[in-house]
């Protein structure tokens, strides 16, 4: 049994496994063969491009978080349910996992 000490790591591994298998399925459907070192790709360049995209995704998520915090802080000051609903709308944007 894994204790509280490893709870976040265990959850992260389960999420990573799910995403990796999903990506395998997507790649197989697209290319009709599994990922292999024998494919004619510059793997280092592909990694660099994926990491560049990943950094942009993180920046956008940081910006989204800042906007939600701003909306919720203003909602508290103004007692505005409309701002709370706007914040929830941002959090529920398609592709965010919820």
Gaussian input, Z-matrix of N, CA and C with variables (Angstrom, degrees):
# hf/3-21g

backbone

0 1
 N
 C     1     B1
 C     2     B2     1     A1
 N     3     B3     2     A2     1     D1
 C     4     B4     3     A3     2     D2
 C     5     B5     4     A4     3     D3
 N     6     B6     5     A5     4     D4
 C     7     B7     6     A6     5     D5
 C     8     B8     7     A7     6     D6
 N     9     B9     8     A8     7     D7
 C    10    B10     9     A9     8     D8
 C    11    B11    10    A10     9     D9
 N    12    B12    11    A11    10    D10
 C    13    B13    12    A12    11    D11
 C    14    B14    13    A13    12    D12
 N    15    B15    14    A14    13    D13
 C    16    B16    15    A15    14    D14
 C    17    B17    16    A16    15    D15
 N    18    B18    17    A17    16    D16
 C    19    B19    18    A18    17    D17
 C    20    B20    19    A19    18    D18
 N    21    B21    20    A20    19    D19
 C    22    B22    21    A21    20    D20
 C    23    B23    22    A22    21    D21
 N    24    B24    23    A23    22    D22
 C    25    B25    24    A24    23    D23
 C    26    B26    25    A25    24    D24
 N    27    B27    26    A26    25    D25
 C    28    B28    27    A27    26    D26
 C    29    B29    28    A28    27    D27
 N    30    B30    29    A29    28    D28
 C    31    B31    30    A30    29    D29
 C    32    B32    31    A31    30    D30
 N    33    B33    32    A32    31    D31
 C    34    B34    33    A33    32    D32
 C    35    B35    34    A34    33    D33
 N    36    B36    35    A35    34    D34
 C    37    B37    36    A36    35    D35
 C    38    B38    37    A37    36    D36
 N    39    B39    38    A38    37    D37
 C    40    B40    39    A39    38    D38
 C    41    B41    40    A40    39    D39
 N    42    B42    41    A41    40    D40
 C    43    B43    42    A42    41    D41
 C    44    B44    43    A43    42    D42
 N    45    B45    44    A44    43    D43
 C    46    B46    45    A45    44    D44
 C    47    B47    46    A46    45    D45
 N    48    B48    47    A47    46    D46
 C    49    B49    48    A48    47    D47
 C    50    B50    49    A49    48    D48
 N    51    B51    50    A50    49    D49
 C    52    B52    51    A51    50    D50
 C    53    B53    52    A52    51    D51
 N    54    B54    53    A53    52    D52
 C    55    B55    54    A54    53    D53
 C    56    B56    55    A55    54    D54
 N    57    B57    56    A56    55    D55
 C    58    B58    57    A57    56    D56
 C    59    B59    58    A58    57    D57
 N    60    B60    59    A59    58    D58
 C    61    B61    60    A60    59    D59
 C    62    B62    61    A61    60    D60
 N    63    B63    62    A62    61    D61
 C    64    B64    63    A63    62    D62
 C    65    B65    64    A64    63    D63
 N    66    B66    65    A65    64    D64
 C    67    B67    66    A66    65    D65
 C    68    B68    67    A67    66    D66
 N    69    B69    68    A68    67    D67
 C    70    B70    69    A69    68    D68
 C    71    B71    70    A70    69    D69
 N    72    B72    71    A71    70    D70
 C    73    B73    72    A72    71    D71
 C    74    B74    73    A73    72    D72
 N    75    B75    74    A74    73    D73
 C    76    B76    75    A75    74    D74
 C    77    B77    76    A76    75    D75
 N    78    B78    77    A77    76    D76
 C    79    B79    78    A78    77    D77
 C    80    B80    79    A79    78    D78
 N    81    B81    80    A80    79    D79
 C    82    B82    81    A81    80    D80
 C    83    B83    82    A82    81    D81
 N    84    B84    83    A83    82    D82
 C    85    B85    84    A84    83    D83
 C    86    B86    85    A85    84    D84
 N    87    B87    86    A86    85    D85
 C    88    B88    87    A87    86    D86
 C    89    B89    88    A88    87    D87
 N    90    B90    89    A89    88    D88
 C    91    B91    90    A90    89    D89
 C    92    B92    91    A91    90    D90
 N    93    B93    92    A92    91    D91
 C    94    B94    93    A93    92    D92
 C    95    B95    94    A94    93    D93
 N    96    B96    95    A95    94    D94
 C    97    B97    96    A96    95    D95
 C    98    B98    97    A97    96    D96
 N    99    B99    98    A98    97    D97
 C   100   B100    99    A99    98    D98
 C   101   B101   100   A100    99    D99
 N   102   B102   101   A101   100   D100
 C   103   B103   102   A102   101   D101
 C   104   B104   103   A103   102   D102
 N   105   B105   104   A104   103   D103
 C   106   B106   105   A105   104   D104
 C   107   B107   106   A106   105   D105
 N   108   B108   107   A107   106   D106
 C   109   B109   108   A108   107   D107
 C   110   B110   109   A109   108   D108
 N   111   B111   110   A110   109   D109
 C   112   B112   111   A111   110   D110
 C   113   B113   112   A112   111   D111
 N   114   B114   113   A113   112   D112
 C   115   B115   114   A114   113   D113
 C   116   B116   115   A115   114   D114
 N   117   B117   116   A116   115   D115
 C   118   B118   117   A117   116   D116
 C   119   B119   118   A118   117   D117
 N   120   B120   119   A119   118   D118
 C   121   B121   120   A120   119   D119
 C   122   B122   121   A121   120   D120
 N   123   B123   122   A122   121   D121
 C   124   B124   123   A123   122   D122
 C   125   B125   124   A124   123   D123
 N   126   B126   125   A125   124   D124
 C   127   B127   126   A126   125   D125
 C   128   B128   127   A127   126   D126
 N   129   B129   128   A128   127   D127
 C   130   B130   129   A129   128   D128
 C   131   B131   130   A130   129   D129
 N   132   B132   131   A131   130   D130
 C   133   B133   132   A132   131   D131
 C   134   B134   133   A133   132   D132
 N   135   B135   134   A134   133   D133
 C   136   B136   135   A135   134   D134
 C   137   B137   136   A136   135   D135
 N   138   B138   137   A137   136   D136
 C   139   B139   138   A138   137   D137
 C   140   B140   139   A139   138   D138
 N   141   B141   140   A140   139   D139
 C   142   B142   141   A141   140   D140
 C   143   B143   142   A142   141   D141
 N   144   B144   143   A143   142   D142
 C   145   B145   144   A144   143   D143
 C   146   B146   145   A145   144   D144
 N   147   B147   146   A146   145   D145
 C   148   B148   147   A147   146   D146
 C   149   B149   148   A148   147   D147
 N   150   B150   149   A149   148   D148
 C   151   B151   150   A150   149   D149
 C   152   B152   151   A151   150   D150
 N   153   B153   152   A152   151   D151
 C   154   B154   153   A153   152   D152
 C   155   B155   154   A154   153   D153
 N   156   B156   155   A155   154   D154
 C   157   B157   156   A156   155   D155
 C   158   B158   157   A157   156   D156
 N   159   B159   158   A158   157   D157
 C   160   B160   159   A159   158   D158
 C   161   B161   160   A160   159   D159
 N   162   B162   161   A161   160   D160
 C   163   B163   162   A162   161   D161
 C   164   B164   163   A163   162   D162
 N   165   B165   164   A164   163   D163
 C   166   B166   165   A165   164   D164
 C   167   B167   166   A166   165   D165
 N   168   B168   167   A167   166   D166
 C   169   B169   168   A168   167   D167
 C   170   B170   169   A169   168   D168
 N   171   B171   170   A170   169   D169
 C   172   B172   171   A171   170   D170
 C   173   B173   172   A172   171   D171
 N   174   B174   173   A173   172   D172
 C   175   B175   174   A174   173   D173
 C   176   B176   175   A175   174   D174
 N   177   B177   176   A176   175   D175
 C   178   B178   177   A177   176   D176
 C   179   B179   178   A178   177   D177
 N   180   B180   179   A179   178   D178
 C   181   B181   180   A180   179   D179
 C   182   B182   181   A181   180   D180
 N   183   B183   182   A182   181   D181
 C   184   B184   183   A183   182   D182
 C   185   B185   184   A184   183   D183
 N   186   B186   185   A185   184   D184
 C   187   B187   186   A186   185   D185
 C   188   B188   187   A187   186   D186
 N   189   B189   188   A188   187   D187
 C   190   B190   189   A189   188   D188
 C   191   B191   190   A190   189   D189
 N   192   B192   191   A191   190   D190
 C   193   B193   192   A192   191   D191
 C   194   B194   193   A193   192   D192
 N   195   B195   194   A194   193   D193
 C   196   B196   195   A195   194   D194
 C   197   B197   196   A196   195   D195
 N   198   B198   197   A197   196   D196
 C   199   B199   198   A198   197   D197
 C   200   B200   199   A199   198   D198
 N   201   B201   200   A200   199   D199
 C   202   B202   201   A201   200   D200
 C   203   B203   202   A202   201   D201
 N   204   B204   203   A203   202   D202
 C   205   B205   204   A204   203   D203
 C   206   B206   205   A205   204   D204
 N   207   B207   206   A206   205   D205
 C   208   B208   207   A207   206   D206
 C   209   B209   208   A208   207   D207
 N   210   B210   209   A209   208   D208
 C   211   B211   210   A210   209   D209
 C   212   B212   211   A211   210   D210
 N   213   B213   212   A212   211   D211
 C   214   B214   213   A213   212   D212
 C   215   B215   214   A214   213   D213
 N   216   B216   215   A215   214   D214
 C   217   B217   216   A216   215   D215
 C   218   B218   217   A217   216   D216
 N   219   B219   218   A218   217   D217
 C   220   B220   219   A219   218   D218
 C   221   B221   220   A220   219   D219
 N   222   B222   221   A221   220   D220
 C   223   B223   222   A222   221   D221
 C   224   B224   223   A223   222   D222
 N   225   B225   224   A224   223   D223
 C   226   B226   225   A225   224   D224
 C   227   B227   226   A226   225   D225
 N   228   B228   227   A227   226   D226
 C   229   B229   228   A228   227   D227
 C   230   B230   229   A229   228   D228
 N   231   B231   230   A230   229   D229
 C   232   B232   231   A231   230   D230
 C   233   B233   232   A232   231   D231
 N   234   B234   233   A233   232   D232
 C   235   B235   234   A234   233   D233
 C   236   B236   235   A235   234   D234
 N   237   B237   236   A236   235   D235
 C   238   B238   237   A237   236   D236
 C   239   B239   238   A238   237   D237
 N   240   B240   239   A239   238   D238
 C   241   B241   240   A240   239   D239
 C   242   B242   241   A241   240   D240
 N   243   B243   242   A242   241   D241
 C   244   B244   243   A243   242   D242
 C   245   B245   244   A244   243   D243
 N   246   B246   245   A245   244   D244
 C   247   B247   246   A246   245   D245
 C   248   B248   247   A247   246   D246
 N   249   B249   248   A248   247   D247
 C   250   B250   249   A249   248   D248
 C   251   B251   250   A250   249   D249
 N   252   B252   251   A251   250   D250
 C   253   B253   252   A252   251   D251
 C   254   B254   253   A253   252   D252
 N   255   B255   254   A254   253   D253
 C   256   B256   255   A255   254   D254
 C   257   B257   256   A256   255   D255
 N   258   B258   257   A257   256   D256
 C   259   B259   258   A258   257   D257
 C   260   B260   259   A259   258   D258
 N   261   B261   260   A260   259   D259
 C   262   B262   261   A261   260   D260
 C   263   B263   262   A262   261   D261
 N   264   B264   263   A263   262   D262
 C   265   B265   264   A264   263   D263
 C   266   B266   265   A265   264   D264
 N   267   B267   266   A266   265   D265
 C   268   B268   267   A267   266   D266
 C   269   B269   268   A268   267   D267
 N   270   B270   269   A269   268   D268
 C   271   B271   270   A270   269   D269
 C   272   B272   271   A271   270   D270
 N   273   B273   272   A272   271   D271
 C   274   B274   273   A273   272   D272
 C   275   B275   274   A274   273   D273
 N   276   B276   275   A275   274   D274
 C   277   B277   276   A276   275   D275
 C   278   B278   277   A277   276   D276
 N   279   B279   278   A278   277   D277
 C   280   B280   279   A279   278   D278
 C   281   B281   280   A280   279   D279
 N   282   B282   281   A281   280   D280
 C   283   B283   282   A282   281   D281
 C   284   B284   283   A283   282   D282
 N   285   B285   284   A284   283   D283
 C   286   B286   285   A285   284   D284
 C   287   B287   286   A286   285   D285
 N   288   B288   287   A287   286   D286
 C   289   B289   288   A288   287   D287
 C   290   B290   289   A289   288   D288
 N   291   B291   290   A290   289   D289
 C   292   B292   291   A291   290   D290
 C   293   B293   292   A292   291   D291

   B1=1.4615
   B2=1.5260
   B3=1.2871
   B4=1.4582
   B5=1.5269
   B6=1.3144
   B7=1.4508
   B8=1.5120
   B9=1.3246
   B10=1.4657
   B11=1.5237
   B12=1.3236
   B13=1.4658
   B14=1.5232
   B15=1.3335
   B16=1.4601
   B17=1.5251
   B18=1.3048
   B19=1.4625
   B20=1.5310
   B21=1.3069
   B22=1.4678
   B23=1.5299
   B24=1.3277
   B25=1.4630
   B26=1.5152
   B27=1.3320
   B28=1.4539
   B29=1.5261
   B30=1.3264
   B31=1.4719
   B32=1.5267
   B33=1.3320
   B34=1.4700
   B35=1.5219
   B36=1.3181
   B37=1.4628
   B38=1.5225
   B39=1.3254
   B40=1.4654
   B41=1.5272
   B42=1.3275
   B43=1.4604
   B44=1.5197
   B45=1.3273
   B46=1.4610
   B47=1.5271
   B48=1.3269
   B49=1.4577
   B50=1.5259
   B51=1.3122
   B52=1.4674
   B53=1.5299
   B54=1.3239
   B55=1.4630
   B56=1.5276
   B57=1.3227
   B58=1.4695
   B59=1.5291
   B60=1.3272
   B61=1.4623
   B62=1.5257
   B63=1.3155
   B64=1.4625
   B65=1.5297
   B66=1.3193
   B67=1.4605
   B68=1.5290
   B69=1.3313
   B70=1.4705
   B71=1.5227
   B72=1.3258
   B73=1.4661
   B74=1.5222
   B75=1.3338
   B76=1.4673
   B77=1.5359
   B78=1.3290
   B79=1.4606
   B80=1.5121
   B81=1.3300
   B82=1.4583
   B83=1.5225
   B84=1.3342
   B85=1.4659
   B86=1.5282
   B87=1.3199
   B88=1.4619
   B89=1.5278
   B90=1.3471
   B91=1.4625
   B92=1.5314
   B93=1.3246
   B94=1.4713
   B95=1.5357
   B96=1.3259
   B97=1.4620
   B98=1.5299
   B99=1.3297
   B100=1.4669
   B101=1.5374
   B102=1.2948
   B103=1.4607
   B104=1.5278
   B105=1.3288
   B106=1.4616
   B107=1.5257
   B108=1.3291
   B109=1.4657
   B110=1.5226
   B111=1.3225
   B112=1.4633
   B113=1.5294
   B114=1.3211
   B115=1.4634
   B116=1.5281
   B117=1.3011
   B118=1.4546
   B119=1.5341
   B120=1.3277
   B121=1.4661
   B122=1.5142
   B123=1.3140
   B124=1.4641
   B125=1.5301
   B126=1.3300
   B127=1.4644
   B128=1.5231
   B129=1.3065
   B130=1.4680
   B131=1.5341
   B132=1.3192
   B133=1.4661
   B134=1.5285
   B135=1.3336
   B136=1.4686
   B137=1.5255
   B138=1.3409
   B139=1.4595
   B140=1.5272
   B141=1.3163
   B142=1.4641
   B143=1.5285
   B144=1.3297
   B145=1.4628
   B146=1.5275
   B147=1.3317
   B148=1.4704
   B149=1.5243
   B150=1.3231
   B151=1.4671
   B152=1.5328
   B153=1.3252
   B154=1.4655
   B155=1.5240
   B156=1.3358
   B157=1.4616
   B158=1.5237
   B159=1.3344
   B160=1.4581
   B161=1.5171
   B162=1.3179
   B163=1.4662
   B164=1.5290
   B165=1.3295
   B166=1.4704
   B167=1.5237
   B168=1.3356
   B169=1.4699
   B170=1.5207
   B171=1.3321
   B172=1.4636
   B173=1.5248
   B174=1.3320
   B175=1.4662
   B176=1.5234
   B177=1.3318
   B178=1.4623
   B179=1.5209
   B180=1.3231
   B181=1.4679
   B182=1.5274
   B183=1.3232
   B184=1.4641
   B185=1.5272
   B186=1.3359
   B187=1.4633
   B188=1.5256
   B189=1.3412
   B190=1.4668
   B191=1.5354
   B192=1.3274
   B193=1.4653
   B194=1.5306
   B195=1.3233
   B196=1.4712
   B197=1.5347
   B198=1.3200
   B199=1.4666
   B200=1.5259
   B201=1.3260
   B202=1.4701
   B203=1.5268
   B204=1.3191
   B205=1.4677
   B206=1.5213
   B207=1.3240
   B208=1.4679
   B209=1.5293
   B210=1.3239
   B211=1.4680
   B212=1.5262
   B213=1.3167
   B214=1.4670
   B215=1.5267
   B216=1.3196
   B217=1.4754
   B218=1.5172
   B219=1.3370
   B220=1.4673
   B221=1.5185
   B222=1.3197
   B223=1.4650
   B224=1.5196
   B225=1.3303
   B226=1.4689
   B227=1.5213
   B228=1.3242
   B229=1.4644
   B230=1.5257
   B231=1.3211
   B232=1.4601
   B233=1.5349
   B234=1.3358
   B235=1.4645
   B236=1.5351
   B237=1.3264
   B238=1.4563
   B239=1.5253
   B240=1.3268
   B241=1.4585
   B242=1.5308
   B243=1.3147
   B244=1.4661
   B245=1.5273
   B246=1.3237
   B247=1.4641
   B248=1.5281
   B249=1.3295
   B250=1.4673
   B251=1.5246
   B252=1.3228
   B253=1.4577
   B254=1.5265
   B255=1.3296
   B256=1.4724
   B257=1.5242
   B258=1.3289
   B259=1.4637
   B260=1.5244
   B261=1.3258
   B262=1.4605
   B263=1.5294
   B264=1.3127
   B265=1.4603
   B266=1.5134
   B267=1.3154
   B268=1.4619
   B269=1.5296
   B270=1.3163
   B271=1.4623
   B272=1.5205
   B273=1.3401
   B274=1.4581
   B275=1.5210
   B276=1.3113
   B277=1.4564
   B278=1.5207
   B279=1.3347
   B280=1.4525
   B281=1.5239
   B282=1.3206
   B283=1.4618
   B284=1.5149
   B285=1.3349
   B286=1.4691
   B287=1.5149
   B288=1.3129
   B289=1.4589
   B290=1.5084
   B291=1.2904
   B292=1.4831
   B293=1.5065
   A1=109.59
   A2=115.25
   A3=120.46
   A4=108.28
   A5=115.55
   A6=120.60
   A7=112.82
   A8=114.37
   A9=121.74
   A10=111.57
   A11=115.98
   A12=120.75
   A13=111.45
   A14=117.75
   A15=121.91
   A16=112.98
   A17=117.82
   A18=121.59
   A19=112.53
   A20=117.80
   A21=121.23
   A22=110.30
   A23=116.94
   A24=119.72
   A25=110.86
   A26=117.37
   A27=120.74
   A28=110.81
   A29=116.77
   A30=120.60
   A31=110.12
   A32=116.73
   A33=121.31
   A34=111.39
   A35=116.77
   A36=120.29
   A37=111.56
   A38=117.27
   A39=120.22
   A40=110.60
   A41=116.31
   A42=120.40
   A43=110.23
   A44=116.70
   A45=121.40
   A46=110.72
   A47=117.13
   A48=120.53
   A49=110.47
   A50=116.76
   A51=121.22
   A52=110.88
   A53=117.01
   A54=121.49
   A55=110.66
   A56=116.86
   A57=119.49
   A58=111.08
   A59=117.72
   A60=119.99
   A61=110.92
   A62=115.97
   A63=119.79
   A64=110.37
   A65=117.21
   A66=121.55
   A67=110.92
   A68=116.76
   A69=120.13
   A70=109.95
   A71=116.22
   A72=120.74
   A73=110.97
   A74=116.11
   A75=121.10
   A76=110.39
   A77=116.60
   A78=120.89
   A79=112.02
   A80=116.52
   A81=119.57
   A82=110.75
   A83=116.58
   A84=120.26
   A85=110.85
   A86=116.27
   A87=120.64
   A88=112.25
   A89=116.97
   A90=120.86
   A91=113.76
   A92=117.01
   A93=123.23
   A94=113.28
   A95=116.92
   A96=121.57
   A97=108.48
   A98=116.87
   A99=119.99
   A100=111.39
   A101=115.42
   A102=121.96
   A103=109.46
   A104=116.34
   A105=120.80
   A106=110.02
   A107=115.86
   A108=120.32
   A109=111.91
   A110=116.88
   A111=121.14
   A112=112.76
   A113=117.27
   A114=119.96
   A115=108.78
   A116=116.49
   A117=122.05
   A118=110.62
   A119=115.24
   A120=121.12
   A121=109.40
   A122=115.09
   A123=121.31
   A124=105.22
   A125=116.30
   A126=121.17
   A127=112.26
   A128=118.38
   A129=120.44
   A130=110.28
   A131=116.81
   A132=120.38
   A133=110.15
   A134=116.30
   A135=119.72
   A136=110.62
   A137=116.39
   A138=120.50
   A139=110.40
   A140=116.91
   A141=121.49
   A142=110.81
   A143=116.73
   A144=121.02
   A145=111.51
   A146=116.95
   A147=120.33
   A148=111.05
   A149=117.27
   A150=120.61
   A151=111.06
   A152=116.47
   A153=119.63
   A154=109.76
   A155=116.99
   A156=120.45
   A157=110.52
   A158=116.60
   A159=120.40
   A160=112.21
   A161=117.50
   A162=120.81
   A163=111.19
   A164=115.94
   A165=119.26
   A166=110.70
   A167=116.87
   A168=120.16
   A169=110.40
   A170=116.89
   A171=120.74
   A172=110.45
   A173=117.11
   A174=120.08
   A175=110.61
   A176=116.47
   A177=119.37
   A178=111.44
   A179=118.18
   A180=120.47
   A181=110.71
   A182=117.11
   A183=120.33
   A184=110.38
   A185=117.04
   A186=121.40
   A187=110.47
   A188=116.77
   A189=120.61
   A190=109.89
   A191=116.28
   A192=120.66
   A193=110.52
   A194=116.56
   A195=120.38
   A196=110.71
   A197=117.49
   A198=121.34
   A199=110.86
   A200=117.37
   A201=120.80
   A202=109.95
   A203=117.03
   A204=120.27
   A205=110.32
   A206=116.80
   A207=120.96
   A208=110.96
   A209=116.68
   A210=120.09
   A211=112.01
   A212=116.71
   A213=119.85
   A214=112.05
   A215=117.36
   A216=119.66
   A217=110.77
   A218=116.67
   A219=120.10
   A220=111.30
   A221=117.14
   A222=121.10
   A223=110.27
   A224=116.44
   A225=119.68
   A226=111.56
   A227=116.43
   A228=121.00
   A229=111.25
   A230=116.34
   A231=121.77
   A232=113.61
   A233=115.70
   A234=121.17
   A235=109.89
   A236=115.39
   A237=122.21
   A238=111.68
   A239=116.15
   A240=120.89
   A241=110.51
   A242=117.50
   A243=120.10
   A244=110.18
   A245=117.54
   A246=120.80
   A247=110.93
   A248=116.50
   A249=119.78
   A250=109.42
   A251=117.28
   A252=121.45
   A253=111.42
   A254=116.95
   A255=120.14
   A256=111.02
   A257=116.19
   A258=120.71
   A259=110.46
   A260=116.43
   A261=120.28
   A262=110.96
   A263=115.94
   A264=120.01
   A265=112.22
   A266=116.59
   A267=121.11
   A268=110.09
   A269=116.90
   A270=120.61
   A271=112.83
   A272=116.37
   A273=120.66
   A274=113.09
   A275=117.90
   A276=121.75
   A277=109.21
   A278=116.46
   A279=122.09
   A280=110.91
   A281=115.24
   A282=120.52
   A283=114.15
   A284=116.87
   A285=118.92
   A286=111.95
   A287=117.11
   A288=119.64
   A289=114.81
   A290=118.75
   A291=121.08
   A292=109.97
   D1=133.64
   D2=-179.53
   D3=-91.66
   D4=129.66
   D5=-177.56
   D6=-83.38
   D7=-177.68
   D8=-179.96
   D9=-57.93
   D10=-29.53
   D11=-177.85
   D12=-57.40
   D13=-32.83
   D14=-175.86
   D15=-110.89
   D16=11.31
   D17=-174.14
   D18=-58.99
   D19=-46.87
   D20=-178.29
   D21=-68.54
   D22=-40.80
   D23=178.40
   D24=-62.65
   D25=-42.41
   D26=-179.94
   D27=-63.77
   D28=-42.75
   D29=177.88
   D30=-63.46
   D31=-41.32
   D32=179.16
   D33=-62.49
   D34=-42.14
   D35=179.14
   D36=-64.29
   D37=-40.19
   D38=178.16
   D39=-64.08
   D40=-42.16
   D41=178.34
   D42=-63.91
   D43=-45.85
   D44=-179.73
   D45=-60.85
   D46=-43.93
   D47=179.65
   D48=-60.79
   D49=-44.81
   D50=179.45
   D51=-59.99
   D52=-45.88
   D53=-178.70
   D54=-67.67
   D55=-41.80
   D56=-179.21
   D57=-63.43
   D58=-44.06
   D59=178.56
   D60=-65.45
   D61=-37.58
   D62=177.64
   D63=-63.62
   D64=-41.57
   D65=177.63
   D66=-65.47
   D67=-38.05
   D68=175.67
   D69=-59.76
   D70=-46.42
   D71=179.75
   D72=-61.68
   D73=-44.18
   D74=179.70
   D75=-61.43
   D76=-47.46
   D77=-179.33
   D78=-63.67
   D79=-39.83
   D80=179.35
   D81=-65.39
   D82=-42.17
   D83=178.05
   D84=-62.63
   D85=-39.39
   D86=-176.96
   D87=-73.87
   D88=-44.02
   D89=-172.86
   D90=-106.37
   D91=-6.12
   D92=178.68
   D93=62.29
   D94=22.99
   D95=174.27
   D96=-159.15
   D97=153.89
   D98=-179.25
   D99=-73.54
   D100=158.15
   D101=176.74
   D102=-60.47
   D103=135.34
   D104=-178.13
   D105=-150.91
   D106=147.99
   D107=176.32
   D108=-64.22
   D109=-16.80
   D110=-179.80
   D111=-77.76
   D112=-11.24
   D113=178.25
   D114=-67.72
   D115=148.15
   D116=-174.92
   D117=-86.51
   D118=74.36
   D119=179.21
   D120=-130.57
   D121=153.47
   D122=169.74
   D123=-89.05
   D124=93.18
   D125=-172.55
   D126=-62.87
   D127=-34.69
   D128=178.91
   D129=-66.23
   D130=-41.62
   D131=178.36
   D132=-65.00
   D133=-42.31
   D134=178.73
   D135=-61.29
   D136=-42.49
   D137=178.20
   D138=-61.53
   D139=-45.51
   D140=179.43
   D141=-58.17
   D142=-44.69
   D143=179.28
   D144=-64.68
   D145=-41.36
   D146=178.62
   D147=-65.32
   D148=-39.98
   D149=179.30
   D150=-67.35
   D151=-38.12
   D152=176.48
   D153=-61.32
   D154=-44.22
   D155=176.57
   D156=-62.06
   D157=-42.61
   D158=-179.75
   D159=-59.84
   D160=-40.44
   D161=178.09
   D162=-63.98
   D163=-37.42
   D164=177.32
   D165=-67.64
   D166=-37.47
   D167=178.15
   D168=-64.00
   D169=-42.65
   D170=178.58
   D171=-62.62
   D172=-43.13
   D173=179.26
   D174=-60.28
   D175=-44.74
   D176=178.74
   D177=-62.63
   D178=-38.12
   D179=179.16
   D180=-68.82
   D181=-36.95
   D182=175.67
   D183=-63.64
   D184=-40.98
   D185=178.01
   D186=-65.07
   D187=-40.65
   D188=179.05
   D189=-62.92
   D190=-44.22
   D191=179.49
   D192=-60.58
   D193=-43.82
   D194=179.27
   D195=-61.36
   D196=-40.79
   D197=179.53
   D198=-65.62
   D199=-41.89
   D200=178.77
   D201=-64.16
   D202=-43.48
   D203=178.18
   D204=-60.42
   D205=-45.14
   D206=178.45
   D207=-58.71
   D208=-47.05
   D209=179.49
   D210=-61.94
   D211=-43.46
   D212=-178.74
   D213=-69.19
   D214=-38.29
   D215=176.28
   D216=-62.99
   D217=-42.53
   D218=177.20
   D219=-66.82
   D220=-36.15
   D221=178.30
   D222=-62.49
   D223=-40.35
   D224=177.71
   D225=-63.87
   D226=-44.03
   D227=-179.40
   D228=-64.11
   D229=-41.75
   D230=-173.70
   D231=-97.96
   D232=-2.87
   D233=-175.44
   D234=50.60
   D235=52.17
   D236=-173.95
   D237=-110.26
   D238=113.23
   D239=176.18
   D240=-71.18
   D241=-26.40
   D242=178.21
   D243=-62.53
   D244=-40.77
   D245=178.23
   D246=-68.72
   D247=-36.77
   D248=176.41
   D249=-63.15
   D250=-44.18
   D251=178.20
   D252=-62.95
   D253=-37.22
   D254=176.63
   D255=-63.80
   D256=-42.81
   D257=178.90
   D258=-62.48
   D259=-43.84
   D260=177.99
   D261=-62.81
   D262=-38.82
   D263=177.93
   D264=-60.35
   D265=-40.37
   D266=178.15
   D267=-65.25
   D268=-41.13
   D269=-179.07
   D270=-69.30
   D271=-25.43
   D272=-176.75
   D273=-97.81
   D274=14.39
   D275=179.46
   D276=-57.83
   D277=139.52
   D278=-179.68
   D279=-52.53
   D280=135.95
   D281=178.63
   D282=93.41
   D283=-0.44
   D284=179.61
   D285=-92.83
   D286=3.73
   D287=175.30
   D288=95.20
   D289=-6.85
   D290=-179.27
   D291=-127.49

